[in-house]
Amino acid sequence: MRNLDITTLRSFVAVADSGGVTRAAGFLHLTQSAVSMQLKRLEDLLGLELLDRSGRTIALTASGEQVLTYARRMIALNDEMIGRLTDQAHEGVITLGVPHDIVYPTIPQVLKQFKSAFPRVRVQLESSYTRTLKDAFAKGTCDLIMTTETALDTGGETLCTKPLVWIGAQGGAAWRQRPLKLAFGRFCTFRPNVVEALDRHGVKWDVIVETESDRTIEATVSADLAVHAMIEGTEPPHLERVSHHGALPNLPGQNINLYGALSTRNTVHDSLATMIRDMFA
């Protein structure tokens, strides 16, 4: 196994960029003999001639041109890793607020990607209702928040719009009952739209569970005692979309919005916002 040395590669790139050992030595704050020795060591390791020394000026051989491309990438990756791991600016805490129902499956992927890029920065994840998160953001206790709502307030951006779908127990029949039994969160922003759609469709309904616990809602729906509405793609695996064949109204779309990302702040903050945008794009 042969291992390349970043210092040696840096010397090679400096020689290629400056056109000679003398200038490269001055740039690297090394002696000419030290730079020449590093170049010779690199050539011996690879078993290749990287420099054409036949002329009055140093030129790269065909192999040297190839090595230069790899060397630039390896040096850049080395410097990026060192900078991210040691830069004191890239540490601390950033608070991200996300509604309960859109944490999965996307947010864990965002957190994993962010941790890899900024290992010394901790993301404080706050999961709550849209209304609560917007209040926290207004008070300055959250750096970034995501919301699920039909509109968009000033200072926000819509990442995507997804439809609400009816959710029930696997193979359940609660959706056939009248009045339709509903289970909802006490501060759920979907509820007014769902109720309005049912009234417009002439479906009688009754809220049998009103809670602040998502687990309570899931347990009730899983027992086939009620139905619920969720954003498409966010339903847990133990529940399923209701195939009602028109017996229930189609539900309106919901915006997934992001607040706090329109103004550039710092590398950490802006990178987290970009990762969220990319995941929901």
C-alpha positions as a Markdown table, in Angstrom:
| # | Residue | x | y | z |
|---|---|---|---|---|
| 1 | Met | 0.0 | 0.0 | 0.0 |
| 2 | Arg | 1.4 | 3.4 | -1.1 |
| 3 | Asn | 0.2 | 6.6 | 0.6 |
| 4 | Leu | 0.5 | 10.0 | -0.9 |
| 5 | Asp | 1.7 | 12.9 | 1.3 |
| 6 | Ile | -0.3 | 16.2 | 1.1 |
| 7 | Thr | 2.8 | 18.3 | 1.7 |
| 8 | Thr | 4.5 | 16.7 | -1.3 |
| 9 | Leu | 1.4 | 17.2 | -3.4 |
| 10 | Arg | 1.3 | 20.8 | -2.3 |
| 11 | Ser | 4.8 | 21.3 | -3.5 |
| 12 | Phe | 4.1 | 19.7 | -6.8 |
| 13 | Val | 1.1 | 22.0 | -7.4 |
| 14 | Ala | 3.1 | 25.0 | -6.4 |
| 15 | Val | 5.8 | 24.1 | -8.9 |
| 16 | Ala | 3.2 | 23.6 | -11.7 |
| 17 | Asp | 1.4 | 26.9 | -10.9 |
| 18 | Ser | 4.6 | 29.0 | -10.6 |
| 19 | Gly | 6.5 | 27.4 | -13.4 |
| 20 | Gly | 9.6 | 26.6 | -11.5 |
| 21 | Val | 11.1 | 25.3 | -8.3 |
| 22 | Thr | 12.6 | 28.7 | -7.2 |
| 23 | Arg | 9.3 | 30.5 | -7.2 |
| 24 | Ala | 7.5 | 27.6 | -5.6 |
| 25 | Ala | 10.1 | 27.4 | -2.8 |
| 26 | Gly | 9.5 | 31.1 | -2.1 |
| 27 | Phe | 5.8 | 30.6 | -2.1 |
| 28 | Leu | 6.0 | 27.6 | 0.2 |
| 29 | His | 8.7 | 29.2 | 2.5 |
| 30 | Leu | 11.0 | 26.2 | 1.8 |
| 31 | Thr | 14.5 | 25.9 | 0.3 |
| 32 | Gln | 14.8 | 24.9 | -3.4 |
| 33 | Ser | 16.5 | 21.7 | -2.4 |
| 34 | Ala | 13.6 | 20.8 | -0.1 |
| 35 | Val | 11.1 | 21.3 | -2.9 |
| 36 | Ser | 13.2 | 19.4 | -5.4 |
| 37 | Met | 13.5 | 16.5 | -2.9 |
| 38 | Gln | 9.8 | 16.4 | -2.4 |
| 39 | Leu | 9.2 | 16.3 | -6.2 |
| 40 | Lys | 11.7 | 13.4 | -6.5 |
| 41 | Arg | 10.0 | 11.6 | -3.6 |
| 42 | Leu | 6.6 | 11.9 | -5.4 |
| 43 | Glu | 8.0 | 10.6 | -8.7 |
| 44 | Asp | 9.7 | 7.7 | -7.0 |
| 45 | Leu | 6.5 | 6.8 | -5.1 |
| 46 | Leu | 4.4 | 6.8 | -8.3 |
| 47 | Gly | 7.1 | 5.4 | -10.5 |
| 48 | Leu | 6.4 | 8.2 | -13.0 |
| 49 | Glu | 8.2 | 11.2 | -14.4 |
| 50 | Leu | 6.0 | 14.2 | -13.7 |
| 51 | Leu | 8.2 | 17.0 | -14.9 |
| 52 | Asp | 9.9 | 17.5 | -18.2 |
| 53 | Arg | 13.3 | 18.9 | -17.3 |
| 54 | Ser | 14.8 | 18.8 | -20.8 |
| 55 | Gly | 14.0 | 22.5 | -21.6 |
| 56 | Arg | 15.0 | 25.7 | -20.0 |
| 57 | Thr | 11.7 | 25.8 | -18.1 |
| 58 | Ile | 10.0 | 23.1 | -16.3 |
| 59 | Ala | 6.9 | 21.6 | -18.0 |
| 60 | Leu | 4.6 | 18.8 | -17.0 |
| 61 | Thr | 4.6 | 15.5 | -18.7 |
| 62 | Ala | 1.3 | 13.8 | -19.7 |
| 63 | Ser | 1.4 | 11.9 | -16.4 |
| 64 | Gly | 2.2 | 15.1 | -14.5 |
| 65 | Glu | -1.0 | 16.7 | -16.0 |
| 66 | Gln | -3.1 | 13.8 | -14.6 |
| 67 | Val | -1.4 | 13.9 | -11.2 |
| 68 | Leu | -2.0 | 17.7 | -11.0 |
| 69 | Thr | -5.8 | 17.2 | -11.4 |
| 70 | Tyr | -5.9 | 14.7 | -8.6 |
| 71 | Ala | -3.5 | 16.7 | -6.4 |
| 72 | Arg | -5.6 | 19.8 | -6.6 |
| 73 | Arg | -8.7 | 17.8 | -5.5 |
| 74 | Met | -6.9 | 16.1 | -2.6 |
| 75 | Ile | -5.4 | 19.3 | -1.3 |
| 76 | Ala | -8.8 | 21.1 | -1.5 |
| 77 | Leu | -10.5 | 18.2 | 0.4 |
| 78 | Asn | -7.7 | 18.2 | 3.0 |
| 79 | Asp | -8.0 | 21.9 | 3.5 |
| 80 | Glu | -11.8 | 21.8 | 3.7 |
| 81 | Met | -11.7 | 19.0 | 6.3 |
| 82 | Ile | -9.1 | 20.8 | 8.5 |
| 83 | Gly | -11.0 | 24.1 | 8.2 |
| 84 | Arg | -14.4 | 22.6 | 9.2 |
| 85 | Leu | -13.0 | 20.6 | 12.1 |
| 86 | Thr | -10.8 | 23.4 | 13.6 |
| 87 | Asp | -12.5 | 26.6 | 12.7 |
| 88 | Gln | -13.8 | 28.1 | 15.9 |
| 89 | Ala | -16.5 | 29.9 | 13.9 |
| 90 | His | -18.1 | 26.6 | 13.0 |
| 91 | Glu | -19.2 | 25.6 | 16.5 |
| 92 | Gly | -22.1 | 26.3 | 18.8 |
| 93 | Val | -25.8 | 25.7 | 18.6 |
| 94 | Ile | -28.4 | 26.4 | 16.0 |
| 95 | Thr | -32.1 | 25.9 | 16.7 |
| 96 | Leu | -34.4 | 24.5 | 14.1 |
| 97 | Gly | -38.2 | 24.3 | 14.6 |
| 98 | Val | -40.2 | 21.7 | 12.6 |
| 99 | Pro | -43.8 | 20.6 | 12.9 |
| 100 | His | -44.4 | 17.1 | 14.3 |
| 101 | Asp | -45.9 | 15.7 | 11.1 |
| 102 | Ile | -43.0 | 16.6 | 8.7 |
| 103 | Val | -40.1 | 15.6 | 10.8 |
| 104 | Tyr | -40.0 | 12.2 | 9.1 |
| 105 | Pro | -38.7 | 11.1 | 6.7 |
| 106 | Thr | -36.7 | 14.2 | 5.6 |
| 107 | Ile | -35.4 | 16.0 | 8.7 |
| 108 | Pro | -33.2 | 13.1 | 10.0 |
| 109 | Gln | -31.5 | 13.1 | 6.6 |
| 110 | Val | -30.9 | 16.8 | 6.9 |
| 111 | Leu | -29.5 | 16.4 | 10.4 |
| 112 | Lys | -27.1 | 13.7 | 9.3 |
| 113 | Gln | -25.8 | 15.7 | 6.4 |
| 114 | Phe | -25.4 | 18.8 | 8.5 |
| 115 | Lys | -23.5 | 16.8 | 11.2 |
| 116 | Ser | -21.1 | 15.5 | 8.6 |
| 117 | Ala | -20.4 | 19.1 | 7.3 |
| 118 | Phe | -20.3 | 20.8 | 10.7 |
| 119 | Pro | -19.4 | 18.2 | 13.3 |
| 120 | Arg | -18.8 | 20.9 | 16.0 |
| 121 | Val | -22.2 | 22.5 | 15.6 |
| 122 | Arg | -25.2 | 21.1 | 17.5 |
| 123 | Val | -28.7 | 21.4 | 15.9 |
| 124 | Gln | -31.3 | 21.9 | 18.6 |
| 125 | Leu | -34.5 | 20.4 | 17.0 |
| 126 | Glu | -37.7 | 21.8 | 18.4 |
| 127 | Ser | -40.8 | 19.9 | 17.2 |
| 128 | Ser | -44.2 | 21.5 | 17.8 |
| 129 | Tyr | -47.2 | 22.9 | 16.1 |
| 130 | Thr | -46.9 | 25.5 | 13.3 |
| 131 | Arg | -48.6 | 28.2 | 15.5 |
| 132 | Thr | -46.2 | 27.5 | 18.4 |
| 133 | Leu | -43.2 | 27.5 | 16.2 |
| 134 | Lys | -44.1 | 30.9 | 14.6 |
| 135 | Asp | -44.5 | 32.4 | 18.0 |
| 136 | Ala | -41.1 | 31.1 | 19.0 |
| 137 | Phe | -39.5 | 32.4 | 15.8 |
| 138 | Ala | -41.1 | 35.9 | 16.4 |
| 139 | Lys | -39.5 | 35.9 | 19.9 |
| 140 | Gly | -36.1 | 34.9 | 18.5 |
| 141 | Thr | -35.9 | 31.5 | 20.2 |
| 142 | Cys | -35.6 | 29.7 | 16.9 |
| 143 | Asp | -33.1 | 30.4 | 14.2 |
| 144 | Leu | -35.0 | 28.6 | 11.4 |
| 145 | Ile | -38.5 | 27.2 | 11.4 |
| 146 | Met | -40.5 | 25.1 | 9.0 |
| 147 | Thr | -44.3 | 25.4 | 8.9 |
| 148 | Thr | -47.3 | 23.6 | 7.3 |
| 149 | Glu | -49.9 | 26.2 | 6.2 |
| 150 | Thr | -52.1 | 27.1 | 3.3 |
| 151 | Ala | -50.6 | 30.6 | 3.0 |
| 152 | Leu | -47.2 | 32.3 | 3.3 |
| 153 | Asp | -46.3 | 35.1 | 5.6 |
| 154 | Thr | -43.8 | 37.9 | 5.0 |
| 155 | Gly | -40.2 | 36.7 | 5.3 |
| 156 | Gly | -40.9 | 33.1 | 4.4 |
| 157 | Glu | -40.4 | 30.9 | 1.4 |
| 158 | Thr | -42.5 | 28.0 | 0.2 |
| 159 | Leu | -40.3 | 24.9 | -0.3 |
| 160 | Cys | -43.1 | 22.8 | -1.8 |
| 161 | Thr | -46.9 | 22.2 | -1.8 |
| 162 | Lys | -48.3 | 18.8 | -1.1 |
| 163 | Pro | -51.8 | 17.5 | -0.8 |
| 164 | Leu | -53.5 | 16.4 | 2.4 |
| 165 | Val | -54.7 | 12.8 | 2.3 |
| 166 | Trp | -57.1 | 10.8 | 4.5 |
| 167 | Ile | -55.3 | 8.4 | 6.8 |
| 168 | Gly | -56.8 | 5.3 | 8.4 |
| 169 | Ala | -56.0 | 1.9 | 9.9 |
| 170 | Gln | -54.6 | -0.7 | 7.6 |
| 171 | Gly | -57.6 | -2.4 | 6.1 |
| 172 | Gly | -59.9 | -0.2 | 8.3 |
| 173 | Ala | -63.5 | 0.8 | 7.8 |
| 174 | Ala | -63.8 | 3.8 | 10.0 |
| 175 | Trp | -64.0 | 6.1 | 7.0 |
| 176 | Arg | -67.3 | 4.5 | 6.0 |
| 177 | Gln | -69.0 | 5.5 | 9.3 |
| 178 | Arg | -71.4 | 8.4 | 9.6 |
| 179 | Pro | -70.9 | 10.7 | 11.3 |
| 180 | Leu | -67.3 | 10.4 | 10.3 |
| 181 | Lys | -65.1 | 10.0 | 13.4 |
| 182 | Leu | -62.1 | 12.3 | 13.4 |
| 183 | Ala | -58.9 | 12.4 | 15.5 |
| 184 | Phe | -57.0 | 15.7 | 15.5 |
| 185 | Gly | -54.4 | 17.7 | 17.4 |
| 186 | Arg | -55.8 | 20.5 | 19.4 |
| 187 | Phe | -53.7 | 23.1 | 17.5 |
| 188 | Cys | -53.6 | 21.3 | 14.1 |
| 189 | Thr | -53.7 | 23.8 | 11.2 |
| 190 | Phe | -55.2 | 21.2 | 9.0 |
| 191 | Arg | -58.4 | 20.9 | 11.0 |
| 192 | Pro | -60.3 | 24.0 | 9.7 |
| 193 | Asn | -59.7 | 23.0 | 6.1 |
| 194 | Val | -60.7 | 19.4 | 6.7 |
| 195 | Val | -63.9 | 20.4 | 8.4 |
| 196 | Glu | -64.7 | 22.9 | 5.7 |
| 197 | Ala | -64.2 | 20.2 | 3.0 |
| 198 | Leu | -66.5 | 17.8 | 4.8 |
| 199 | Asp | -69.2 | 20.4 | 5.3 |
| 200 | Arg | -69.0 | 21.3 | 1.6 |
| 201 | His | -69.2 | 17.6 | 0.7 |
| 202 | Gly | -72.2 | 17.1 | 2.9 |
| 203 | Val | -70.5 | 14.6 | 5.2 |
| 204 | Lys | -71.5 | 14.6 | 8.8 |
| 205 | Trp | -68.5 | 14.4 | 11.2 |
| 206 | Asp | -67.6 | 14.2 | 14.9 |
| 207 | Val | -64.2 | 14.9 | 16.6 |
| 208 | Ile | -63.8 | 12.0 | 19.1 |
| 209 | Val | -60.2 | 12.7 | 19.9 |
| 210 | Glu | -58.7 | 16.2 | 20.5 |
| 211 | Thr | -55.2 | 16.0 | 21.9 |
| 212 | Glu | -51.7 | 17.4 | 21.9 |
| 213 | Ser | -50.2 | 13.9 | 21.5 |
| 214 | Asp | -49.5 | 12.6 | 18.0 |
| 215 | Arg | -49.1 | 9.1 | 19.6 |
| 216 | Thr | -52.7 | 9.3 | 20.9 |
| 217 | Ile | -54.0 | 10.2 | 17.4 |
| 218 | Glu | -52.0 | 7.3 | 15.8 |
| 219 | Ala | -53.2 | 4.8 | 18.4 |
| 220 | Thr | -56.8 | 5.8 | 17.9 |
| 221 | Val | -56.6 | 5.7 | 14.1 |
| 222 | Ser | -54.6 | 2.4 | 14.2 |
| 223 | Ala | -57.5 | 0.9 | 16.2 |
| 224 | Asp | -59.8 | 1.9 | 13.4 |
| 225 | Leu | -61.8 | 4.2 | 15.7 |
| 226 | Ala | -61.3 | 7.3 | 13.6 |
| 227 | Val | -59.6 | 8.8 | 10.6 |
| 228 | His | -57.0 | 11.6 | 10.3 |
| 229 | Ala | -55.5 | 13.8 | 7.6 |
| 230 | Met | -51.8 | 14.1 | 7.0 |
| 231 | Ile | -49.5 | 15.6 | 4.3 |
| 232 | Glu | -48.9 | 13.1 | 1.5 |
| 233 | Gly | -45.8 | 11.0 | 2.2 |
| 234 | Thr | -45.6 | 11.7 | 5.9 |
| 235 | Glu | -47.9 | 8.9 | 7.1 |
| 236 | Pro | -46.3 | 6.3 | 9.4 |
| 237 | Pro | -45.9 | 2.7 | 8.1 |
| 238 | His | -48.6 | 1.3 | 10.5 |
| 239 | Leu | -51.3 | 3.5 | 8.9 |
| 240 | Glu | -52.4 | 3.8 | 5.3 |
| 241 | Arg | -54.1 | 6.2 | 2.9 |
| 242 | Val | -57.8 | 5.7 | 2.7 |
| 243 | Ser | -59.0 | 4.6 | -0.7 |
| 244 | His | -62.5 | 6.2 | -0.4 |
| 245 | His | -63.4 | 6.3 | -4.1 |
| 246 | Gly | -65.0 | 9.7 | -3.7 |
| 247 | Ala | -66.9 | 9.0 | -0.5 |
| 248 | Leu | -64.8 | 11.6 | 1.2 |
| 249 | Pro | -63.8 | 15.0 | -0.2 |
| 250 | Asn | -60.4 | 15.7 | -1.7 |
| 251 | Leu | -58.4 | 17.8 | 0.7 |
| 252 | Pro | -56.5 | 21.0 | -0.2 |
| 253 | Gly | -52.8 | 21.3 | -0.5 |
| 254 | Gln | -50.5 | 22.5 | 2.2 |
| 255 | Asn | -47.5 | 24.6 | 1.8 |
| 256 | Ile | -44.3 | 23.5 | 3.5 |
| 257 | Asn | -42.7 | 26.9 | 4.3 |
| 258 | Leu | -39.3 | 27.9 | 5.6 |
| 259 | Tyr | -38.8 | 31.1 | 7.7 |
| 260 | Gly | -35.5 | 32.7 | 8.7 |
| 261 | Ala | -33.5 | 31.7 | 5.6 |
| 262 | Leu | -34.0 | 34.6 | 3.2 |
| 263 | Ser | -31.4 | 36.8 | 4.8 |
| 264 | Thr | -27.8 | 35.6 | 4.7 |
| 265 | Arg | -26.3 | 35.3 | 8.2 |
| 266 | Asn | -23.3 | 33.0 | 8.3 |
| 267 | Thr | -21.9 | 29.8 | 6.7 |
| 268 | Val | -23.5 | 27.5 | 9.3 |
| 269 | His | -27.0 | 29.0 | 9.2 |
| 270 | Asp | -27.0 | 29.4 | 5.4 |
| 271 | Ser | -25.8 | 25.8 | 4.9 |
| 272 | Leu | -28.5 | 24.3 | 7.0 |
| 273 | Ala | -31.1 | 26.3 | 5.1 |
| 274 | Thr | -29.7 | 25.1 | 1.8 |
| 275 | Met | -29.8 | 21.5 | 3.0 |
| 276 | Ile | -33.4 | 21.8 | 4.0 |
| 277 | Arg | -34.3 | 23.4 | 0.6 |
| 278 | Asp | -32.5 | 20.6 | -1.3 |
| 279 | Met | -34.2 | 17.9 | 0.6 |
| 280 | Phe | -37.7 | 19.3 | 0.0 |
| 281 | Ala | -37.1 | 20.3 | -3.6 |
